Amino acid sequence: MAQAKVIDKDYRPSDDEPFMNERQRDYFRKKLLAWKDDILRESRETLIALQSESENHPDIADRASSETDRAIELRARDRQRKLISKIVAAISRIDDGTYGYCEETGEPISLKRLDARPIATLSIEAQERHERREKVYRDD
């Protein structure tokens, strides 16, 4: 893998270099893959915990509490599954050269935003417009 040669561990993308150059793409790919690995590891740990906790509770309150905990865990896993698909889509955009550019305007998304939210598909301005439109429709 060329990634190890291109990036050192202290590297941070900066506005002083060409946008989405090879180093930046490798940096974000590595960040996204690490995030995905963390989520998958946590999911495996959760699944193991849920399986080991599946004993039958004789007390109805204990059983209800256990079922509530299980439902919360399953909802969290569903959110993680959706997040993984967004991470995979972001890696795809790195591969096809569209990563880092706003889906709405085509303008570059700020490096700070991408570093904080590497799955971002909209610039801050486009995201704010999107949220304002959503709020207007929700308030009707």
N, C-alpha and C positions, 0 to 999 in steps of 0.2 A: 504493500500500500504506500502510495506516495505521500499520504497525509503526514506521516511522521517527519518526513524531510521538509515539508513545506511550512509546518507550524511548530513553534516551540510553545511550551506550556504557559509562558508569560504573555504571549501575543494577544492583543486586543485590536479589533478592526478600528481604523481611524479615518476621519474625513480627509487626512493628508495623503491618502493613496487612492488610486482609481477605484470607483465603486464596483463591488462584486468581482474583484480580481480573484485570481486563483487562491490566494491565501485566505481571503474573506470567505469564499465558497467552502474551502476545506474547514475553516474554523466553524462555520455554521453547521456543516454536515456532521462534524465531530460532536458539536453541542447537541444537535438533534438526536443523533444515535445514542449518546450517553443518556439523554432524557428518556428515550424509548426503552433502553435497557433497564433503567431505574424503575420505570412503571411496570415492566414485565416482571422484574424481580419482586416488587411489592405485591403484584397480583398473585404470583406463585405462593408467596408467604401467606397472603390472605386466604387463598384457597386451602392451603394446608391447615391453617388455623380453623377455618370453617368446618373442614372435614373432621378434625379431631374434636371439635366442639359439638358434634351432632348427636351427642347422647340425649336420651329422653329424660326430661326433667319431670319428676313426679309432682312438684309443686306448680300449680297453674300460673302463679305470678312469675316464677323463674322461667317457665316455658315461654310466657308472653314476652318477657324481657329478652330472652335469647332470640326469639323470632324477630323482634324489633331490631336488635343488633344485626341480625343476619340480613334483614331487608335493607338496612342502611349500608352495610358492606356491599351488597349486590348493586345498589344504586351507584355507589362510588366506583365499583368495577365497571359499570356501564359507561360512566363518564370517562373513565380511563381508556376504555375501548375506543370511544369517540375521539379522544385526544390522540391516541396512537394513530388513528386514520389521518388526523390532521398533520401529525409529524411525518408520516409516510408521504403525504401529499406535498409537504414542504421539501422533503428530500427529492421528490420527483421534479419539483420546480427548480431545485439547484441543478439537477441533471439536464433539464431542458432550457436553462438560461433565463427563466422568468422569475426566479427567486429574488426577493428584495425589492420588487417593483409592485406598486399599488395596482390591484386588479381593476380599480375604477378609473384612475387617472393615467396610469403608466409611468408615473413619476417614481423616483427612488423612495423607499421607506427609510426613515432615519436609522442609522446604525444603532443608536441608543435604543430605539423601539425594538429593533430586531434582536438585540442582545437581551433585552428584558422579556420579549415575547417572540421567540424565533419562528413561531407558526403564523405570525401576523401576515395578512394578505392585503391590508389596507393601510394607507398612511394615517397618521393621527387625524389630519383634517378630514379625510374621507370617512374614517371611523366615527368621528364626531357627527358628521352629517348623517351617516347611517343611523346612529343612535337617536338623533333628534327626530328623524323621520319615523323610526320605530315608536318613539314616545308619543308623537302626534297620533299615530294610528291606534296606539294602545289607549290613549285618553279619550278617544271618540266614543 
